[in-house]
Amino acid sequence: MRRLMLAIRPGVWVAAVAMLVTSGIVAAPATPAMAASGCVTENFTIADQNTFLTCVKDAQVLLNNIRNDLKPVRPDINVDGFYGPQTEGDVQAFQVDIADLGDTITIDGKLGPQTWWYLCAGNNTFNFQGTFWSNAGCATIGPNPPPA
């Protein structure tokens, strides 16, 4: 095997590895900046209900995390990645909870940058900084919520 490896030119090895990486066979490790999907800068509404969206799935998990600490009497959201009526209602209930705490937030059932900020900050407060928090891009939010 060693003779075979030595017989192949170094440039061929580089090309072979590059081909494997770009074809998805070997995945390069993602940096934290690459891992941020940008969900926190996007808007999701009931208009998205017939499309599976990873960002919506991330938000559903983050909403469940907070709900289990803040409002354990509410049932968990079905984590399915679809922004249907249940998710819209749960986002709106979350927005009401934030407003009840004295913070300024638009209560409209839309998952936009302002709601993402409170969702990420709340999960951070409760030390929920796992995969879904990272995938949503929560590490990229600033110290203050975007204006209403």
C-alpha positions as CSV (number, residue, x, y, z in Angstrom):
1,M,0.0,0.0,0.0
2,R,2.8,2.4,0.9
3,R,4.4,1.9,-2.6
4,L,1.1,2.6,-4.2
5,M,0.7,5.8,-2.2
6,L,4.2,6.9,-3.1
7,A,3.6,6.1,-6.8
8,I,0.7,8.5,-7.0
9,R,1.7,12.1,-7.6
10,P,0.9,14.5,-4.7
11,G,-1.3,16.6,-6.9
12,V,-3.6,13.7,-7.6
13,W,-4.1,13.2,-3.8
14,V,-5.0,16.8,-3.4
15,A,-7.5,16.6,-6.3
16,A,-9.0,13.4,-4.9
17,V,-9.5,14.9,-1.5
18,A,-11.0,18.1,-3.0
19,M,-13.4,16.0,-5.0
20,L,-14.5,14.1,-2.0
21,V,-15.1,17.2,0.1
22,T,-17.0,19.1,-2.7
23,S,-19.2,16.1,-3.4
24,G,-20.2,15.8,0.2
25,I,-18.6,12.5,0.9
26,V,-16.2,14.1,3.4
27,A,-17.5,17.1,5.3
28,A,-15.2,19.8,6.3
29,P,-15.8,21.0,9.9
30,A,-18.0,24.0,10.1
31,T,-16.7,27.1,11.9
32,P,-19.1,28.9,14.3
33,A,-19.7,31.6,11.7
34,M,-20.5,28.9,9.0
35,A,-22.9,27.2,11.4
36,A,-25.1,30.3,11.8
37,S,-27.9,29.7,9.4
38,G,-29.1,33.2,9.4
39,C,-32.5,32.2,10.8
40,V,-32.4,35.2,13.2
41,T,-32.5,37.6,10.3
42,E,-35.4,36.0,8.5
43,N,-39.2,36.4,8.8
44,F,-41.5,33.4,9.0
45,T,-45.3,33.6,8.9
46,I,-48.4,31.5,8.3
47,A,-47.7,32.0,4.6
48,D,-44.9,29.4,5.1
49,Q,-47.2,26.7,6.5
50,N,-46.9,24.3,3.5
51,T,-43.1,24.3,3.3
52,F,-40.8,22.5,5.6
53,L,-38.2,25.0,7.0
54,T,-35.3,24.0,9.2
55,C,-35.4,27.5,10.8
56,V,-39.0,26.9,11.8
57,K,-38.0,23.6,13.4
58,D,-35.2,25.3,15.3
59,A,-37.7,27.9,16.5
60,Q,-40.2,25.3,17.6
61,V,-37.5,23.6,19.7
62,L,-36.5,26.9,21.2
63,L,-40.1,27.8,22.0
64,N,-40.5,24.4,23.8
65,N,-37.4,25.0,25.8
66,I,-38.6,28.3,27.1
67,R,-42.2,27.1,27.6
68,N,-41.0,24.2,29.8
69,D,-39.4,26.8,32.2
70,L,-41.7,29.8,31.9
71,K,-45.1,28.3,31.2
72,P,-45.0,24.6,31.9
73,V,-48.8,24.4,31.8
74,R,-48.9,24.9,28.1
75,P,-48.5,21.8,25.9
76,D,-45.3,21.5,23.8
77,I,-45.4,22.6,20.2
78,N,-45.3,19.8,17.6
79,V,-41.8,20.1,16.2
80,D,-42.4,19.5,12.5
81,G,-40.7,22.4,10.7
82,F,-44.0,23.8,9.4
83,Y,-45.2,27.3,10.4
84,G,-48.9,26.4,10.8
85,P,-51.6,27.9,12.9
86,Q,-50.3,26.2,16.1
87,T,-46.8,27.6,15.6
88,E,-48.2,31.0,14.8
89,G,-50.4,30.9,18.0
90,D,-47.4,29.8,20.1
91,V,-45.2,32.6,18.7
92,Q,-47.9,35.1,19.5
93,A,-48.3,33.7,23.0
94,F,-44.5,34.0,23.4
95,Q,-44.7,37.6,22.3
96,V,-47.5,38.3,24.8
97,D,-45.3,36.7,27.6
98,I,-42.4,39.0,26.6
99,A,-44.7,42.0,26.6
100,D,-46.1,41.0,30.0
101,L,-42.5,41.1,31.3
102,G,-42.4,44.8,30.4
103,D,-40.4,44.4,27.2
104,T,-41.4,46.1,23.9
105,I,-42.2,43.6,21.2
106,T,-44.7,43.5,18.3
107,I,-47.4,41.0,19.0
108,D,-48.3,39.7,15.5
109,G,-47.6,36.0,15.5
110,K,-44.7,36.5,13.0
111,L,-41.3,35.1,13.7
112,G,-39.0,37.9,12.7
113,P,-35.7,39.3,13.9
114,Q,-37.2,40.9,17.0
115,T,-39.0,37.7,18.1
116,W,-35.9,35.7,17.3
117,W,-33.8,38.0,19.5
118,Y,-36.1,37.4,22.5
119,L,-36.3,33.6,21.7
120,C,-32.5,33.4,21.5
121,A,-31.9,35.6,24.6
122,G,-34.5,33.6,26.6
123,N,-32.8,30.3,25.7
124,N,-29.5,31.7,26.6
125,T,-30.8,32.8,30.0
126,F,-31.9,29.3,30.7
127,N,-28.6,27.9,29.4
128,F,-30.2,26.2,26.4
129,Q,-27.3,26.7,23.9
130,G,-27.4,23.5,22.1
131,T,-27.6,22.5,18.5
132,F,-30.9,24.3,17.7
133,W,-29.7,27.5,19.4
134,S,-26.5,27.4,17.3
135,N,-28.2,26.4,14.1
136,A,-30.7,29.3,14.4
137,G,-27.8,31.7,14.5
138,C,-28.5,32.8,18.1
139,A,-24.8,33.4,18.7
140,T,-24.9,36.2,16.2
141,I,-27.5,38.3,17.9
142,G,-26.5,41.6,19.4
143,P,-26.9,42.8,23.0
144,N,-30.2,44.6,22.3
145,P,-33.4,43.5,20.5
146,P,-34.1,45.1,17.1
147,P,-36.6,47.9,17.1
148,A,-40.3,47.1,16.9
